[in-house]
Amino acid sequence: RQAVVVRDLDPSDEFTSAQMGRACAALLGDSISATDVLGISWGRTLHAMVGALPQLPQCSVVQLVGAVTNDLNVNSLELVRQLAESARGSVFPLSVPMVLDGAAAASALRAEPQIRRTLKQFRNVTRAVVGIGSWQPQRSALADALPPDLRRRVRRAGVVADTCACLIDEAGGQVVMEELQSRLIAIDWEQLRRVPDVIAVAGGPTKAQGVAAALRSGLVHRLVTDQRCAEELLRLAG
């Protein structure tokens, strides 16, 4: 529906993330209303977005995925807390890891009352802001969180991108891997597909293949990216 492209005035990843974060903050601030339920994933660019947000209309905030424990620079709960301060509404956090060691551990945590309360809110989300992970080359917090043998099997299954831990192939199709999905605490493909307005924030030329796959999936409705990624997306589109 919409693409916002920030100019590459500085090639550093930090500057680009900050620029995209500010652009996404402006886009979200202009579109959200008090009747919305806002879902949020995680990522460094989303931290930059939260820091640039204006005061939002009062609305609920739902954390869509558990915490990423392998990246100390990304604090999912802090991101949700800051966003909730801007929105001043009810908050539904997920104070658990995104990936558990096994299906039994994940199932037990999903049954916890506070976690179950957040999971039930997934069906009510009307707007979401998400990141996109790339698997070829690997620039994905989900990929980084998996043991090497499982990561290799996911790649062999044709995954080139993920968003909110949903696995996407090059054509934009869903890749189903029960051995991974049973260990996740996150919104699933069908729940995310039903969200009416999903904004994805992702940039850099190496992420273009993953971003293109996410756009083809239909899970994403609006994109905030940088000039280099946009140019590569146009090249891939022929």
Sequence and secondary structure as in RCSB ss.txt:
>XXXX:A:sequence
RQAVVVRDLDPSDEFTSAQMGRACAALLGDSISATDVLGISWGRTLHAMVGALPQLPQCSVVQLVGAVTNDLNVN
SLELVRQLAESARGSVFPLSVPMVLDGAAAASALRAEPQIRRTLKQFRNVTRAVVGIGSWQPQRSALADALPPDL
RRRVRRAGVVADTCACLIDEAGGQVVMEELQSRLIAIDWEQLRRVPDVIAVAGGPTKAQGVAAALRSGLVHRLVT
DQRCAEELLRLAG
>XXXX:A:secstr
 EEEEE  SS  HHHHHHHHHHHHHHHHHHH  TT EEEE   HHHHHHHHT     SEEEEE B B TT TT  
HHHHHHHHHHHHEEEEE   SBSB SSHHHHHHHHTSHHHHHHHHHGGG  EEEEE EEETTEE HHHHHS HHH
HHHHHHTTEEEEETTEEEETTS B   HHHHTTB B  HHHHHT SEEEEE  SGGGHHHHHHHHHHTS SEEEE
EHHHHHHHHHHH 
